[in-house]
Amino acid sequence: MKLLFRNLFAVLTIMILFSACEDVTPPSSHIDGDAIQFSGEVALDMETDFVKRFPNRSSGMPNNRRAVDWLFTKFRSMGMYCQTDSWNIINYNRHVKLENLICTLPGESQQEIIIVAHHDQSPSTIQGADNDGSGIAILLQLAKIFSRESSQKYTLVFVASDGEEYGMLGTKRFMERHPNHRNIIAGISLDNLGKRYYDGIRMSAIGQFEGYGPLWLQQLAQESSKQGEAEWIPAMKSVIEQILDQAVPVSFMDQGPMVSAGIPAVGFAGTYPAEYSDAVWDTYHSERDSVIYQSAHSLEQSGRVAEATIRGLMSLDEFPKQNLPYVYRESDFKILQGWPLKLILLCAILPFFVIAGIRFRRIKERTTQLWKNACLSFLAMWIPLIASIMELYLFVKIGLMDEYHLYPATSKDPAIYSPKWMAVILFLVTLAALIWLGNRFARKFTNPSSENHLSVVSFLVIGIGSVVIFLKNPFSVILILPLYIWGLIHHRSSFRWMNIVWFLLGGAMIYALIGYFGFVIMQNDFAILWYLMMMFSCGMIGFPTAVIITGLLASGIILVKEDEVRKTLL
């Protein structure tokens, strides 16, 4: 009966919180559909000229620099003020020179709208047509359209960025060097917009490691596209996708650095029917990414959406403020944001403290020595995991693994799915040895009466770690879901086969989360371990985050490997 009332209370609480959803209306932009001038045929001609004139323009290559010079001349011929920005990074253990092109079309106001496309390409392509010749072509034609008009309400800044393939490095650099972020109204990223397989546009609002683009800008893009009589209306992500994207905000488009800098920004990219998924993948980051798969129709619809969004922004005098985080339900125009949403997410953490309290009450012997033993046993599992991360940093220093500036190699680069086996073997052997030594150390302190002590410590660590995660990014607490599953494993269970079910289900959930956030790496054979090693070694996952992740993982392993559970599984 108590359990029934607890569940009923939980359901009622969630219903009350969801009743806090608010109605939300899009900004009242006003544009004339006849004002949209974008031409797909013109864009296709521009793209064809660009990618055939400058193939093999991955960052640091001669054609990459020549492409910047050519674009500089094109934008200057439109009467814009242009400047380049050069700097050096290290990728693949090599020094690479990157170069941004920034061109400005002054408006009546100094407030700016930023439009970004990247001129670099993946080294696994030749022409790099869709990614991102399509964005460059749209960027050029938008500049030409607006430069021919007498005046604009706001200043337009056109950025041809470099190093997008390695973590949006050009846009990140642009934001770091921008003199005044307060002057920026909004940012738009253009990428992968011209394939003949596309049937629409999706919007990405993911920030780079933090933040999420505001709802009002996405709504404005939709409303402006409708008013501009675009055939494609940009699609927002589903509620589940919004939650997952905000849980791990690792962006792969140029809106990411703008969003993380606090700028309202959105990225546009093409969508496609399921029957074309293989064709789209085959022409992504491959030699087949050429103009023969580009379509004037796709470019026109994408360009019309971008132009309409810019004109929609131009029509506004004031710009909404947005509370973060949020979840938007497009079907009924409801938004859940602010304290009700945070309270729901915070409730996901409380059970770990409750379980720790329940198990604490069951402990009959609560001596200081037993608590010390439990903490040392936890550290014996946690420290080897932390040491394994530090070992990856050492591998980079001694040349066993490549050094990257921010993100590892691109998705179809051989470096991704051709592991350096010496590094992999040493990593696994060292990790196994450290865990073995940790277990031997723990056995000197652990005894049957201290198992519950260790369980309490594990649940407390999960709870405290989850609070730290919550304070940094509330949505990230959903990543502890596998630990919920493993927490159901109990050495006193009368149905031991259920322990196997919980163990496998928790592992499958981890695999699914890696798959969602694994950025298509699963399609390159089973190279997840190597890719994760690179993510840690290059600092894409920072050391403080790694400490929290390993702490939660150590707690989960402890929950799984209790003596009776281990007997059940074996």
LUMTIGU-633884 format. One record per residue (C-alpha): residue in three letters; z, x, y. Coordinates in steps of 0.5 Angstrom, whole numbers, plus 500, padded with zeros to 3 digits. Layout:
BEGIN
ALAZXY
...
***
This chain:
BEGIN
MET500500500
LYS502506505
LEU495509503
LEU491502505
PHE495502512
ARG493509513
ASN486508512
LEU486501516
PHE489505522
ALA484510521
VAL478505521
LEU481501527
THR482507531
ILE475509530
MET472502532
ILE476503538
LEU474509540
PHE467507539
SER468501543
ALA468506549
CYS461507548
GLU458506555
ASP451503557
VAL447509560
THR440508564
PRO435513566
PRO434516573
SER430511577
SER424516578
HIS417513581
ILE410516580
ASP403514580
GLY400514574
ASP393516577
ALA396522580
ILE396525573
GLN391530573
PHE392534567
SER385536563
GLY386538555
GLU379540555
VAL380545561
ALA387547558
LEU383549551
ASP378553555
MET384557558
GLU388558552
THR381560548
ASP380565554
PHE387568554
VAL388568546
LYS381571545
ARG382576551
PHE389578549
PRO390578541
ASN396582538
ARG400581544
SER407582541
SER412585545
GLY411592547
MET404592545
PRO398594550
ASN395587550
ASN402584552
ARG402588558
ARG395587559
ALA396580559
VAL401580564
ASP397583569
TRP391578568
LEU396572569
PHE399576575
THR391576578
LYS390568576
PHE397566579
ARG396570585
SER389567586
MET392560587
GLY396563593
MET403564589
TYR408569591
CYS408573584
GLN413579582
THR414582575
ASP420584572
SER420590567
TRP426592562
ASN427596556
ILE431593549
ILE431596542
ASN428592536
TYR426595529
ASN430601532
ARG425602537
HIS425602544
VAL421596547
LYS419595554
LEU419587556
GLU416584562
ASN416578565
LEU412575570
ILE415570576
CYS410566580
THR413562586
LEU410556589
PRO414554595
GLY416547597
GLU419543603
SER426545599
GLN429551596
GLN431547590
GLU427550584
ILE424547578
ILE423552573
ILE417552568
VAL417557562
ALA412559557
HIS412565553
HIS406570553
ASP409574547
GLN407572540
SER410574533
PRO408580530
SER405576524
THR400573528
ILE393575531
GLN391570537
GLY398567537
ALA394561539
ASP399555539
ASN405560539
ASP405560545
GLY398561548
SER398553548
GLY404554553
ILE401559557
ALA395555558
ILE399549560
LEU403553565
LEU396555568
GLN393549569
LEU400546572
ALA400551577
LYS393550579
ILE394543579
PHE400543584
SER397549588
ARG392545590
GLU396539593
SER398540600
SER406540599
GLN411539594
LYS418536595
TYR421542591
THR419549590
LEU416550583
VAL417557579
PHE412559574
VAL415564569
ALA411567563
SER417570559
ASP417576554
GLY421577548
GLU422570546
GLU421571539
TYR427575539
GLY432571542
MET428568549
LEU430575552
GLY425574558
THR428567560
LYS435570559
ARG433576563
PHE431571568
MET437567569
GLU441573569
ARG437576575
HIS437569579
PRO440570585
ASN443563586
HIS443558580
ARG445552584
ASN438552587
ILE435550580
ILE434543579
ALA432543572
GLY428547567
ILE422546562
SER420550556
LEU413549554
ASP412552546
ASN408550540
LEU404544544
GLY396544542
LYS395544534
ARG391538532
TYR396536527
TYR401534532
ASP402526534
GLY407527539
ILE412531542
ARG420532541
MET425535546
SER430540545
ALA436541549
ILE440546545
GLY443552549
GLN443559547
PHE450559543
GLU453554548
GLY451548552
TYR447542551
GLY442539556
PRO443533559
LEU441526557
TRP438524564
LEU433529564
GLN431527557
GLN431520559
LEU427522566
ALA422525561
GLN421519557
GLU420514563
SER416519567
SER411520561
LYS411512561
GLN409511568
GLY404517568
GLU401513562
ALA401519557
GLU400517550
TRP405521547
ILE412519549
PRO417525548
ALA422523542
MET429524543
LYS433527537
SER437522532
VAL445522533
ILE446526527
GLU441531529
GLN444531536
ILE451533533
LEU448538528
ASP445541534
GLN451541538
ALA455544533
VAL451550532
PRO447551539
VAL442557537
SER436555541
PHE429557539
MET426555545
ASP426558552
GLN430552555
GLY436555551
PRO438561556
MET437556562
VAL442551558
SER447556557
ALA447558564
GLY449551566
ILE442549568
PRO439542566
ALA433544561
VAL429541556
GLY424544551
PHE417541549
ALA414542542
GLY409538538
THR411533532
TYR407532526
PRO407527520
ALA410529514
GLU403530510
TYR401536515
SER408539514
ASP405545509
ALA399546514
VAL403546520
TRP408551516
ASP402555514
THR399556521
TYR406558524
HIS407565525
SER401567521
GLU394570522
ARG392562522
ASP395561528
SER388561532
VAL384557537
ILE380553531
TYR387549529
GLN388547537
SER386541540
ALA384538547
HIS387532545
SER394535543
LEU394539549
GLU392534554
GLN398529552
SER403535552
GLY400537559
ARG401530561
VAL408529559
ALA410536563
GLU406534569
ALA409527569
THR416530568
ILE415535574
ARG413529578
GLY418525576
LEU423530578
MET419531585
SER421523586
LEU428524586
ASP433525592
GLU439526588
PHE440528580
PRO446525576
LYS452529573
GLN453529565
ASN459530561
LEU459534555
PRO459534550
TYR456527548
VAL452523543
TYR447518545
ARG444512541
GLU437511543
SER437504540
ASP442500544
PHE442505550
LYS449507549
ILE453514550
LEU459516547
GLN462522551
GLY468525555
TRP475524552
PRO473518546
LEU468523543
LYS473529543
LEU479525541
ILE474523535
LEU472530533
LEU480532534
CYS482527529
ALA478531524
ILE482537525
LEU489534524
PRO489532516
PHE489540515
PHE496540519
VAL498534515
ILE496537508
ALA500543510
GLY506539512
ILE506535506
ARG505541501
PHE511545505
ARG516539504
ARG514540496
ILE517547497
LYS524548494
GLU525555495
ARG523557503
THR525564503
THR523569508
GLN520574503
LEU516568500
TRP513567506
LYS511574508
ASN508574501
ALA504568502
CYS501571509
LEU500578506
SER496575500
PHE492571505
LEU491578509
ALA489581502
MET483576502
TRP481576509
ILE481583511
PRO476585506
LEU471580509
ILE472582516
ALA471589513
SER465587510
ILE462585517
MET464592520
GLU461595515
LEU454592517
TYR455595524
LEU456602521
PHE449600517
VAL446600523
LYS449606526
ILE447610520
GLY440607520
LEU441603513
MET439597517
ASP435596523
GLU438595530
TYR436589534
HIS437587541
LEU439579540
TYR436576534
PRO433579528
ALA426579526
THR421573527
SER421568521
LYS415571517
ASP416578519
PRO416582512
ALA423585515
ILE426578514
TYR424577507
SER424584504
PRO431587504
LYS433594505
TRP436594498
MET440600499
ALA444596504
VAL444590500
ILE447593494
LEU452597498
PHE454591502
LEU456587495
VAL459593492
THR463595497
LEU465587499
ALA467586491
ALA471593491
LEU475591497
ILE476584495
TRP478587488
LEU483592492
GLY486586496
ASN487582489
ARG491587486
PHE495588492
ALA496581493
ARG499580485
LYS504585487
PHE507579492
THR504573489
ASN508569483
PRO508562481
SER513560486
SER509562492
GLU503559490
ASN505553495
HIS507558500
LEU500561500
SER497554500
VAL501552506
VAL498558510
SER491557508
PHE491550511
LEU495552517
VAL490558518
ILE484552517
GLY488548522
ILE489553527
GLY482556527
SER479549527
VAL483548534
VAL480555537
ILE473552535
PHE474546538
LEU476549544
LYS470553545
ASN465547542
PRO468541540
PHE462539535
SER463545531
VAL469542528
ILE464539523
LEU463546520
ILE469545516
LEU467539512
PRO466544506
LEU473546507
TYR475538506
ILE472538500
TRP475544497
GLY482542499
LEU481536494
ILE482541489
HIS489541486
HIS492545481
ARG496539479
SER490535478
SER490531471
PHE482530472
ARG481538471
TRP473536471
MET474533478
ASN476540481
ILE469543478
VAL466537482
TRP469538488
PHE468546488
LEU460545487
LEU460539492
GLY463544497
GLY458550495
ALA452545496
MET455543503
ILE455550505
TYR448551502
ALA446545506
LEU449547513
ILE446554512
GLY439551510
TYR439546517
PHE442552521
GLY438557517
PHE432557522
VAL426556516
ILE429562513
MET429558506
GLN422558506
ASN421565505
ASP424566498
PHE431566497
ALA433571503
ILE439568506
LEU444573504
TRP439579507
TYR438574513
LEU445573514
MET447580514
MET442581519
MET445576524
PHE452579523
SER449586524
CYS445585530
GLY451581534
MET447574534
ILE454572531
GLY459576535
PHE465579532
PRO470574535
THR466568532
ALA466573525
VAL473573525
ILE474566525
ILE469564520
THR472570515
GLY479567516
LEU476560515
LEU472562509
ALA478566506
SER482560506
GLY477556503
ILE477561497
ILE484561496
LEU484554496
VAL479554490
LYS482560486
GLU489558485
ASP491560478
GLU490553475
VAL483551478
ARG481558476
LYS482556469
THR479549470
LEU473553473
LEU472558467
***
